Amino acid sequence: MTVPGFTVSAFILLLHVNFVANYPSGKVTKSCHGMIPEHGHTPQSHPTHNISVSQLTFRPGDQIKVTLSGPPFKGFLLEARDAENLSGPPVGSFTLIDSHVSQLLTCEDVQGSAVSHRSPSKKTEIKVYWDAPSSAPNHITFLATVVEKYKIYWVKIPGPVISQPNVLPFTTPAATTAPMPTIPSVSHLTRSFNASDCGKKKFCIRSPLNCDPEKELACVFLSFTRDDQSVMVEMSGPSKGYLSLAFSHDRWMGDDDAYVCILEDQIVHIQPSRLTGRSHPIMDSGDPLQDMAWRLADGIMQCSFRRNITLPGVKNRFDLNASYYIFVADGAAADGRIHKHSQQPLITYEKYNVTGDPKNIGGSRSLLLLKVHGALMFVAWMTTVSVGVLVARFFKPVWSKALFGDAAWFQVHRTLMLTTSALTFIAFLLPFIYRGGWNWHAGYHPYLGFIVMVLAVLQLLLAAFRPPLHDPRRKMFNWTHWSMGTAARIIAVAAMFLGMDLPGLNLPGPWKTYAMIGFVAWHVGTEIILEIHAYRLSRKVEILDDDRIQILQSFTAAEAEGYVFKKVVLAIYVCGNLTFLTMFLSAINRL
């Protein structure tokens, strides 16, 4: 019963995306060469942090203390470079002074050639030793990238130049200033997108199908319009922080080409990103994008951009002449940092080529196998098992006549319980088929489901070896059978509560929780009513006159009256169960 918490689930844009949040342990080796955090935002241009050194001259083998200081910061990357070639590899290696706040990195295959933070805790000063190599260039400068928070960081802050003795003075200080990356300009949309050209000129993905973003606020809309060698992309939907789309080779997150529209200070930033597995997306430069524009109105975010169909030489961007699964996700953002998407991403049912013939399609936020998994579990543990339990507990005298060789109540009970076990077994297999194995990202739900499956199998085995009615072991069988069945029902209900909150099923809330509580109360209430009725019926017979004939006559009348009441209660109970079941199945079917 493993519902993927992140099917692709986990698609896009999980939790916080920032230099520190992506790498809280400071393992930022990927940034060694450019020293640029993978944020996508523009670096600050006026450094507030300072690099100082213990001496301005050095000889090979010397050890020089380097200090990075300034206002509180979370992350940093410190390197030594040839002052005459700032784009070259790191020079020399470092020795730590305080290994609790800093750590050594291996850049360009040189161990200890850079220093970074060990944790995202705030710090105001970092001290290390730089060890001059035997092959050091004449002039060395220290460069630092400092991250104060997600959108506030400085790249390649230059430190003082230190030189070997008896060399010509360093005369190009301007070279120590690294060029700052730029982000293409973004304009403001003057009107809403519309769906009039969907299927004609535009390739459109819409949810609900055939909705129009110009008329319906809840419409999730994504369109692609080919224009010669480029594609214009339009994306619209309700969002509290960001909207995103991704092209994927499969239905799982990882190695995907993604694009994010992030709200920050009432401005929408449009950025490409890449997904490298079940981890935070990595923001890239917006250079491949053109004609970027955005609009905010009535809680709806709309953004558009143009990109070339092919981008030779640009890493991580897919060729749009091919077919892909397409995802659309949304979620909250704060201070430019995006959080886990608010609901399961909208996923196309199959791969599509957005530059081919215009189409008008929809998608689903829950895949078919997971829908069937949830539906079968609800049928099994909200209907067949609960009715079967009531029949065995209260209807033995009502349906005592033989049916195909056994009492009717027993035949009904056995049929319902076999049905429950069969549905549970089928439903249990479906997530394994979907995931290709155990789901380690679904919390306690799969573990509880496994226990329920084991108990259901044990109940079948136990029933197969049921002792005869007057066998001494029959009493032990009855208690064991009841205990295991009760445990299975309780654990199944707990598993369903947890499963309803998983993104793979994506049931709308919070009504799902209230409905499930209502079902539990409905079943417990029905059992209490039947228990009270059975007790009152037994008391009614006991207080009758001792005359045997009168007792038998009165008991027959009371028994007949009691049977009618039980049948009425069971009919009402079944109708109520079917109502709850219909609610859940309808919700699953709409996903």
N, C-alpha and C positions, 0 to 999 in steps of 0.2 A: 504493500500500500504506500508506495513511495511517490508522492507528488513532487515533482521537481520544484524546488523553491526557486530555482533560477533557470528554469528551462533556459532557454535562450534567454531563455527565461531570464535569466539573470541578465538579460540583455544589457541594457545600456546604462551606463552611468550610475554606478552604484556609489553609495556613500560619498565621502568627500574626495574631490580630486584636487590634490595639490602636492607640491614638492615634498612637504613634510608628511601629509597624510598618505601619499602614495608610498613613501619610503620612510616610515617613522623610525626605522633603525639606522637611517643614514646611508644605506647601500645604494648610492647614486652613481655607480660606475658608468651607467649609460650616458651621463652628462659630463664625463671627464673632458672630452675634446672641446665642445662648444661652451661648457659651463653654463648652459641655459636651462633653467627649470622647465619642465614640460607643462606649462600653464596655458600658453596661448595669449596671455595678456602682455601688454607693453611694459618692459622693465622701467623702473624709475630712472630718471636721468641725473639726479643730483644726490650722490652718495652721502649718507649720514654716518657711515661707519669708517673706521680708520685702520690701516695696517702700519705697524711700526716694527722696526728691527733693532737688534742690539748693537749692530755695527754696520758701516757702509762699505767696508772692504772685506774681502775674503780670499782665502787660498783653498785649493782642493784639500778636503779632509776637515776643514773648519766646521764647527757647529754654531749656528747663529739662531738666537731666540727670535721668534716671530710672534707678534701679538695682534690679534684681530679684536677690536673693541668698538663699542658704540651703544645706541639704544637697544633695548631687549629684542632679541631675534630668536627664531626657532631653528632654522636650518642654515647650513653654510657649506661651502666647498672652497678649499684653499689649495692653490698650486703655485709652484715656481716655474717661470717661463724665461726663455731667452728674451731679453728686453728688445732685441732687434728683430725678433720673429715671434710675435705674440700668438700666432696661430700654430706654432710648432708644438712638439710634445712637451710634457712636463719634464723638468730638469731636477735631478737629484732625488733625495728621499727625505722623509720627515721622521722624527722621533717624538713620541707623545710625552707630555708632561702630566696631564690628567686624563687617564683612560676612561674615566667615568662620563665625561662629556664629549670626548672626541675619539675618533678611530681612524686607522689608516686604510687607504684604498689602493688597489692595484690598477693603475692607469697605463695604457700603452705597454702592458706586460712588464711594468716596472713596479715591484712591490714597494708600498709605502710612498708612492710618488704624489699622493694627494691626501688631504685630511677632510673629514666631514663630521657632522653631528652624530651622536649615538642615540639620541632621543629627541622628541619634539619639545622638550621642556625649554622654557625661556632662559636665555643666557645673555650676558653683557660683555663677556671677555673670553677669548680662547688663546691659550699660549702653547706653542709647540717649538721644537728645534728643527731647523733645516740643516741637513748634512750635505755639504758641498761635494759633488763627485769629482773624480780625477779628470774627467773630460768636460768640465764645466765651461760654458762660453764666457766671454770677457765680462758681459753685463747680464745681471739677473734682476728680474722684477717679480714681485709676488702679486697674484691676482686672486680676488675673492668674490664669490657669489654669495649674497646674504638674503635670506628669506625672512621677512618680518611676519607676514601672513600671506594668504593665498594670492591676493592681487597686488601685494606690495613687496617687491623684491628688486635687488640690484644685481646686475650681471657684470662680472669682470671688473670689480672695483680695483683700481691700480694702487699698488703700494710703492714704497721708495725703490730706487734702482741701486743695487749694490754691485760693486765692480772689483775685479782682481787688480792687484797693484801693478803699476808700471804699464798700464794700457791707456790708449787714447780716451779722453773723457767721452761719456755718453752724451750725444748732442741732439737726440731726437725724442724729447719728452712727449711730444704730441702723439707718438706712436703707442704710448701706453694707454691711450683712450680707445677702448674697443667700440666699434660701431654698434648701435642699438638696433635690434630688429624692429621692423615696422609692421603695422597691420593695415590692410586695405580699408578705405573709407566705407562707411555704411550710411545709407539714406533712410528716410522715413516714408513708409507706404501711406498713400493718401486715401485709399479705399480698400474694402475687404476683398478677399479672393472670392471667386464664384465658380460654380461647377458646370456652367453652360457648355463648355467645350470638352467635357469628360467623355471619353470614348470616340471623340471626333479628332481633336488636335492634341488633347492631353491624355496621358496615361495616369489614371486616378485610382487612389486607394481611399475608400471612405468607410466610416463607421459611425452611425448605422449606414448600411448600404444605400446609396442614392441620396444621402443628405447633402445639403447645400450650406457651406460655411457662411454665406452671405445672409442666410435666413435663419439658421439654427445654431444657437450658441453651443450646444453640446456636440456639434459635428466635429469629428476628427478627420482631417483632410490632408492628403499628400498628393501632389501632382508633379508630373515630369513632362515638359514640353521641349521636344527636340528642335533645335535651330542650327542647321548645317552641322558643324562639328562640336557643338556645345549643347548642354541641356539646362533649361531653366527649371529650378526646383521651388515649389511653393508648399509650405507646411503651416497648418492651422489647427488649433484645438484649445480646449480649456487647460490652463496651466497656472500653477502658483510659483513656478520658478524656471522651468526649462521644458523644451520640446526637443526630441531627438529622433533621428532616423538612422538606420544602418543597413548596409548590404551584407549578406552573409551567404556562405556556401552551404550552410546547414541550419538547423533550428537551434543551434547552441551558440552561446556567446564565446567568442575567441577568434582571433585573426579576421576581424570584421572591419569594414570601412564605414565609419560613423560620422555624423554631422550633428552639432548641438547648437541650439539657440538658447542662450542663458540670460535671464533677467538679472540685472545688477544696477541698483540705483535708478530704476525706471528707464534703463537703457538695455536693449537686447544686443548681446554680443554673439556673433555667428562664427563658429569655429569647427574645423575638421578635427576628428580624433580617431584613435585606433584602439581596438580591443585586443588584448593579448592573452585572453583566458578569463577565468572567473576571478577577475581582479578589477581594480579601478581603471577606467579608460585613460589614455594618455593624450593630452591635448597637443595638437600640432599647430604650426603657423597657418594663418588664413590665406597665405599667398596664392594657393590654387583656385581660390574663389573670387568671383567678380560680381558686380551689380548686386551687392548685398543690400537688403532693405528689411525693415521690420515695422510692426504696428501692434499697439496694445489698446484694447477696448473691451469693456464689460467682462473682464476676467479672461478674455481670449487673447492668446499670443499668436501672431502671424509673422513669419519670416520667409524670406526668399533669397536665393542666390543662384548664380550661374557657374558652372564648371565645365571644362572641356570633357568630351567623351573619353578621350585618352589623355593621359598625363605622363609622357615618357620622361624617365629620370626622376619622377616624384615617388618616393617610397610610400607604401601603405595605402595608396589610392587605387581602387579597382578600375578596370576597363569597363565602361558602362555598355559596351556592345554585347556583353555576356548576360546570362540569366542568374538571378540571385533570389534568395528569400529576402523579404523586406520587412523591417521592424519599425514600429513607431512607439515611442515611450514618452512619458512625462513624469514630472516629480517636482519636489521643492528644491529651492536653492537659497543660500544665504551668503551674503558677502562674496558673491561670485563662485561659491562652492556648491556643487550639486550633490544631492542626496539620493538615496535609493528611490527608484521610480515608485510612484504612488499606487500603481496597479500593474498587473502583468502586461507586458508590451503587446500591442496589436501586431499579429504576425500573418503574413499572407499564407494561403493554403498550399501554394506551390511556388517554384521558382519562376520569375518573370524577367523579361528583357524590357527595361523601361524606355529604351530607344527604338524599339520595334513598333509594331502596329499599336495605335492608341487603344487602350482598354479601360473598362470601368469595373473595378473589382472591389471586394471587401476582404476581410480578414477575421481572425479570431483571437481572443485573449486567452483561450484555453483549447488545447489540442484535443482531437477526437478521443484518443485513448484515455486521456485523463477525464474527459467528460463521462465516458462509459464507466471508468473506474468509480467515480463518485456516484453515478446513478445506481450501479449495481450494489454498492455498499449501503446506500440509503434504502433501497428496496429490501435488502436482506435484513438490516438491523433496525429499520423503522417499521417494517410491516410483517414480513413472514415470521421472524423470530418472536416478536412481541405477541402476535396473535397465537402462535404455537404454544407459547408459555401459558397464556390465559386458558387456552383449551385444556391443556394438561392439568392445570391447577384447579379449575372450577367447573369443568364440563364433563367429568367422568360419569356422574349419574344422569346427565342430560342426554348424552349420546352413548349409551351403554350397549345398544344393540350391535350385533355382529355385522361387519361389512368386510367382505372378502376374507373371512376367516378370523378377523380380529375386531375388537370393539371400534365403533366408528370414531370415537374421540382419539383413540390411539392412531388410527390410520391418518386422521387429519393432522395430528401432532407430528407424526413421523414424516409425512409428506412435506409439511412446512419446514421442518428442521433439515431434511435432506436438501430442500430448495435453498435454504439459508447457507448451508455448507458449500453447495455447488456455486452459488453466486459469489460467495466470499473467495473461493479458490480462483475463480475466473478473474475477479476484480483484483485479487492479490498479484496475479501474474502480469497484468497490463502495464503497470509502471515499470516493471523489470524489462518488459519488451521495449517500452519507450526509452528508458534510460540506458538499456544495455547492461544493467547491473544494479547494485544497491545505490540508493540516493543518500549521500552523506550530508546533504544540505537542507533536509526537511525536518530538522529538530527531532522531537520525540515521536512524531506521528508514525514513521515507518516501524519503529521498534514496538509501539503499541499494536500496530497492525499485524506484525509478525506474531506477537503473543496471542492475539485473537485467532489468527489462522491456526496456530498450534493447538489451542483449546478446541477449536471447531473440529479438527481432525481427531483429537483425543476423545471427544464426545461421540463421534461416529464409531470409533473402535470400541469404546466402552459400551455403547448400545448394542453392538454386534455380539457381545458376550454377556448380555443381560441374563442374570440367573432367573429360574422359574419363580412364580409368584410366592410359593411357600418355602423357598430355599432360605436357609439361615443367612446367606450372604446378601439376600435381596435388600435388607435394610441398609447395609453398607453401600450397596449399589445406588440406592435411591438418594442417600445423602451426598455421595460423591458426584452423581449425575447433576443434582440440583446445585451443588457448590460450584462445579466447573462451569455450568451453564450461566449461573448468576455472575460469576467473575468475568466470563466472556462478554456478557451484555454490558456490564459496567465499563470494562476496558474499551469495548467497541464505541460506546457513547463518548468516552474521553478522546478516542482517536478521531472520531468524526468532528468533535469540537475543534481539535487542533488542525485537522485536515481542511476544514472550511476556511481557515485563515491563511493557508498556503497560496502563493501566487499562481501555482499551476492550475488550480481550480477556479480561483478568482471570483468567488461568490460575492455579490454586493453586500455591503454592511451598512449599518449594524444590525439590520433586520435578521440576518442569518443567525446571529447569536440568540436573539430573542425568540426566533422561531424554534431553534433547537431546544432552548429552555422550555418553551411551550410544549414541545413534544414530550420531553421527559416528565413534565408536570402532568400532562394528559395521561400518560401511561401509569404513573404512580397513583394518580387520583382514581383511575379506573380500578386498579388492583385494590386500593383501600375500600372503594365502594363495594366491590364484590366480597372482600373479606368481611366487612361489616354485615352485609346481607347474609353471608353464610353463617356468621355467628348468631344473628338474630333468628335465623331459621332453626338452628339447632336448639336455641333457648326456647323457642315457641313449642317445639315438640316435647321438651323435657318437662315443662310445667303443666302439661295436659293431665287429665285424670288418669288414674292407674288402670282404668278399664281398658283391656287390651284392644277390644274392637274399636272403641272410641279413639284410642291412640292411633291405630292403623288408619281409620277413616280420616282423622284429622291430619295425620302425617301425609296421606295421599293428597289431600287438598292443598296443604301447605307446600308439598313438594311440587305439585303442578303449578301453583302460583309462583314459586321460586324459579322454576325452569323458564317460565315466560319472562320473568324479570331479567334473568341472566342472558337470555337470547336478545332481548331489547338492548341491554347494556353492551353486549358484544357487537350488535349491529351498529350502534352509535359509535362505539370505539373504532371499528373498522372504517367507518365513514370519516371520522376525525383523522385517523392515520393516513388515509388516502388524501385528505386535504393537505396535511403537512407534506406528504410525499410529492404531491403535485406542485406545491410551492417550490420545493427544492429542484425538482426535475425541470420545471419551467425556467428557473433561474439559470441552471446549467445549460439548457438548450439555447438561451439567449446569448451566451458568451461567444 
